[in-house]
């Protein structure tokens, strides 16, 4: 395809995907004939100082808001998807994946996009060896997940996104994955695909940054509404330091959601349907730490009943009242 890609085709693609830095990167890559030159074995997406070219122009950010006034028609859509599917050039692929989310027509023609196999073509990049390409693909899929019909089609990619989430320690890679999983975890039908990764979510809740903590909590709250997952969540092994999350210095929105999560788990584990079954917990499980006979949770919660925010006070008091 690279040899037959005309100057007109180059200009057209650049015109389709205008945006911050996109025109320059596309021109540089497309005019090279879709052949990525090797420069001392260097990844073209990383500059000599170790910085990502895509990150430096701001294309790996949150693309929920389109910045381009360009409209995408049927032929434009086919052009972009064909190039994304066939090109091996990482700059072209990365720029398309990030630039496509800036196009208003990308959001207004979802049925057309699906009919052209757009979801599957974007999802192909989840297996790309370059982390920036994979992250860009997740960002694009996350934008697609705003459409309810798309969510059903995107569910089959949950295992791949989960693997990306737990296989990296980089926040800029984890966060788009967690946002994607948050949206899809709103449907109970997707919960089985997330069951095995619940311990990893709790690990991220303890070890991640405040931004990661907040996003993980959105997923865990969604899962905590499913009675069938209660035992899996309560039997997760955590250190005693898990209780340190309940403190005055925690970010307020995180503390609020943490109490909502624990409140949900407490309500379900006290319910008749759950207690009618037999459950054996690990000694260092969340159940033993939070709801066991020697739990220190109540003292932590009583401390929070003096918190300045009324929501925190009320949630802490409600959980303490319903413990046992």
C-alpha positions in Angstrom: 0.0 0.0 0.0 2.9 2.4 0.8 4.2 2.4 -2.8 0.8 3.3 -4.3 -0.1 5.9 -1.8 -0.3 9.1 -3.8 0.5 12.6 -2.9 -3.3 13.3 -3.0 -3.9 10.5 -0.6 -1.2 11.8 1.7 -2.8 15.3 1.8 -6.2 13.8 2.3 -5.3 11.7 5.3 -3.4 14.7 6.8 -6.6 16.7 6.3 -8.8 14.1 7.9 -6.7 13.8 11.0 -5.8 17.4 11.7 -5.1 18.1 15.4 -2.3 19.0 17.8 0.9 17.7 16.1 -1.0 15.2 14.0 -0.3 16.9 10.6 3.4 17.0 11.2 3.7 13.4 12.3 1.6 12.1 9.5 3.5 14.1 6.9 6.8 12.8 8.3 5.7 9.2 8.3 3.5 9.1 5.2 6.0 10.9 2.9 8.6 8.2 3.9 6.4 5.7 2.1 5.1 4.0 5.2 8.6 2.6 5.8 9.8 3.3 9.3 13.6 4.0 9.0 15.8 2.5 11.6 18.0 5.0 13.4 20.4 3.1 15.6 17.6 0.8 16.6 15.8 3.6 18.2 12.0 3.6 18.7 10.7 6.5 16.6 8.1 7.1 19.2 10.8 7.9 21.8 13.2 10.8 21.5 16.9 10.7 22.5 16.0 12.0 26.0 13.6 9.1 26.6 10.5 11.2 26.0 7.5 10.0 23.9 6.9 12.0 20.8 3.2 11.3 21.0 3.2 12.3 24.7 5.1 15.5 24.0 2.5 16.8 21.6 -0.3 15.9 24.0 -2.0 13.2 22.0 -2.0 10.6 24.8 -4.3 12.6 27.0 -8.0 12.4 27.6 -9.7 12.7 24.2 -13.2 12.7 25.4 -13.5 16.3 23.9 -12.9 16.7 20.2 -10.6 19.6 19.2 -11.0 19.4 15.5 -13.7 20.9 13.3 -13.0 18.3 10.5 -15.9 16.1 9.6 -15.5 12.4 8.7 -17.4 11.1 5.7 -17.7 7.5 4.5 -14.7 7.6 2.3 -12.6 9.3 4.9 -13.5 6.7 7.4 -12.6 3.9 5.0 -9.3 5.6 4.2 -8.3 5.9 7.9 -9.4 2.4 8.8 -7.6 0.8 5.8 -4.4 2.6 6.6 -4.6 1.7 10.3 -5.2 -2.0 9.4 -2.4 -2.2 6.8 0.3 0.2 7.9 3.3 -1.1 9.9 4.6 2.4 10.6 4.2 3.1 14.4 4.0 6.8 13.9 1.2 6.5 11.4 -0.7 4.0 13.6 -0.2 6.0 16.7 -1.2 9.2 15.1 -4.4 7.7 13.6 -5.3 6.1 16.9 -5.0 9.3 18.8 -6.2 11.7 16.0 -9.3 9.8 15.2 -10.8 10.6 18.6 -10.6 14.3 17.8 -12.9 14.0 14.8 -16.6 14.8 15.5 -17.7 12.4 12.7 -16.0 9.6 14.6 -18.7 10.0 17.3 -21.7 10.8 15.2 -21.4 7.8 12.8 -21.1 4.9 15.2 -23.3 2.6 13.1 -21.2 3.3 10.0 -18.0 2.8 12.1 -19.2 -0.6 13.3 -20.3 -1.7 9.8 -16.7 -1.0 8.5 -15.2 -3.2 11.3 -13.7 -0.2 13.0 -13.8 -1.6 16.5 -11.9 -4.8 15.5 -9.4 -2.8 13.5 -8.6 -0.5 16.5 -8.5 -3.5 18.8 -5.8 -5.1 16.6 -3.4 -2.6 18.1 -3.9 -4.0 21.6 -1.3 -6.6 20.6 1.2 -4.1 19.2 4.7 -4.5 20.7 4.8 -0.7 21.4 3.2 0.3 24.7 2.3 3.7 23.2 0.3 2.1 20.4 -1.5 -0.2 22.9 -2.3 2.8 25.2 -3.6 4.8 22.2 -5.8 1.9 21.2 -7.3 1.7 24.7 -8.0 5.4 24.6 -9.8 5.0 21.3 -11.8 2.0 22.5 -12.7 3.9 25.7 -14.2 6.7 23.5 -16.2 4.1 21.6 -17.5 2.6 24.9 -19.7 5.7 25.4 -22.1 4.1 22.9 -24.2 1.4 24.6 -24.2 -0.8 21.5 -20.4 -0.6 21.3 -20.1 -1.8 24.9 -21.5 -5.2 24.0 -19.0 -5.5 21.2 -16.1 -4.3 23.3 -16.7 -6.8 26.1 -14.6 -9.5 24.4 -11.5 -7.3 24.7 -11.7 -7.1 28.5 -9.1 -9.8 29.0 -6.6 -8.0 26.8 -7.1 -4.7 28.6 -6.9 -6.4 32.0 -3.6 -7.9 31.0 -2.3 -4.5 29.9 -3.5 -3.0 33.3 -1.6 -5.5 35.5 1.5 -5.9 33.3 2.6 -2.3 33.6 3.6 0.0 36.4 3.2 3.1 34.3 0.3 5.3 35.4 -0.2 6.8 31.9 -0.7 3.2 30.6 -2.9 2.0 33.5 -5.3 4.9 33.7 -6.9 4.5 30.2 -7.2 0.8 30.9 -9.0 1.4 34.2 -11.3 4.0 32.6 -12.3 1.5 30.0 -12.9 -1.3 32.5 -14.9 1.1 34.7 -17.4 1.7 31.9 -17.7 -1.9 31.0 -18.0 -3.1 34.6 -21.3 -1.2 34.9 -22.9 -4.2 33.3 -23.0 -7.4 35.5 -22.6 -9.5 32.4 -19.0 -8.5 32.2 -18.1 -9.3 35.8 -17.0 -12.9 35.2 -14.3 -11.6 33.0 -13.0 -9.4 35.9 -13.4 -11.9 38.7 -9.8 -13.2 38.5 -8.3 -9.8 38.6 -10.1 -8.6 41.8 -6.9 -9.1 43.9 -5.0 -7.0 41.5 -7.5 -4.2 41.8 -7.2 -4.2 45.6 -3.4 -4.2 45.2 -3.6 -1.1 43.0 -6.0 0.5 45.6 -3.2 0.3 48.2 -0.2 0.9 46.0 -1.4 3.3 43.3 -1.4 7.0 43.1 -4.5 9.0 44.2 -5.7 9.1 40.6 -5.3 5.3 40.2 -7.0 4.7 43.6 -10.0 6.8 42.5 -10.3 4.9 39.2 -9.9 1.5 40.8 -12.6 2.3 43.3 -15.1 3.0 40.5 -14.5 -0.6 39.3 -14.6 -2.2 42.7 -17.8 -0.3 43.6 -19.5 -1.7 40.4 -18.3 -5.2 41.3 -19.5 -4.8 44.9 -23.1 -4.6 43.7 -22.9 -8.2 42.4 -23.8 -10.8 45.1 -22.1 -13.5 43.1 -18.7 -11.7 43.5 -19.0 -11.0 47.2 -17.0 -13.9 48.4 -14.3 -13.3 45.8 -13.9 -9.7 47.1 -14.1 -10.5 50.8 -11.6 -13.4 50.5 -8.9 -11.2 48.9 -5.7 -11.3 51.0 -4.6 -7.9 52.1 -2.0 -6.7 54.8 -3.2 -5.0 58.0 -1.9 -1.7 56.5 -5.1 -1.8 54.3 -6.8 0.0 57.2 -4.4 3.0 56.7 -6.6 3.9 53.7 -9.2 5.1 56.2 -7.5 8.2 57.4 -8.0 12.0 57.6 -5.3 12.7 55.0 -6.9 10.6 52.3 -8.2 12.5 49.3 -11.9 13.3 50.1 -13.4 11.7 47.0 -11.3 8.6 47.5 -12.4 8.3 51.1 -16.0 8.8 50.2 -15.8 6.0 47.5 -13.8 3.8 49.8 -16.6 4.0 52.5 -19.2 3.4 49.8 -17.4 0.2 48.7 -17.0 -1.1 52.3 -20.6 -0.2 53.0 -21.8 -2.2 50.0 -19.7 -5.2 51.1 -21.0 -5.0 54.6 -24.6 -4.9 53.5 -24.2 -7.9 51.2 -22.2 -10.0 53.7 -24.9 -9.4 56.3 -27.8 -10.2 53.9 -29.7 -13.4 54.2 -28.9 -14.7 50.7 -25.2 -14.4 51.4 -25.3 -15.8 54.9 -27.3 -18.8 53.8 -24.2 -20.1 52.2 -21.0 -21.4 53.9 -17.9 -19.4 53.4 -14.4 -20.0 54.7 -12.1 -17.1 54.6 -8.3 -16.8 54.7 -6.8 -15.5 57.9 -5.5 -12.3 56.2 -8.6 -11.8 54.1 -10.5 -8.5 53.7 -13.4 -10.2 55.6 -11.3 -11.0 58.7 -9.6 -7.6 58.6 -12.8 -5.5 58.3 -15.6 -7.6 59.7 -13.9 -10.3 61.9 -14.1 -10.4 65.7 -10.7 -8.6 66.1 -11.2 -6.0 63.5 -10.0 -2.5 64.1 -12.3 -1.0 61.4 -14.9 0.4 63.9 -12.2 2.5 65.6 -11.1 3.9 62.3 -14.6 4.7 61.3 -15.5 6.3 64.6 -12.5 8.5 64.1 -13.9 9.5 60.7 -17.3 10.5 62.2 -15.6 13.8 63.1 -14.5 14.4 59.5 -15.4 17.9 58.2 -17.4 16.6 55.2 -21.0 15.5 56.1 -21.0 12.7 53.5 -18.0 11.1 55.1 -19.5 11.5 58.6 -22.8 9.9 57.6 -21.2 7.0 55.7 -18.8 6.2 58.5 -21.6 6.4 61.1 -23.9 4.2 59.0 -21.2 1.4 58.6 -20.3 1.5 62.3 -24.0 1.1 63.2 -24.5 -1.8 60.9 -21.3 -3.8 61.7 -21.7 -7.2 63.1 
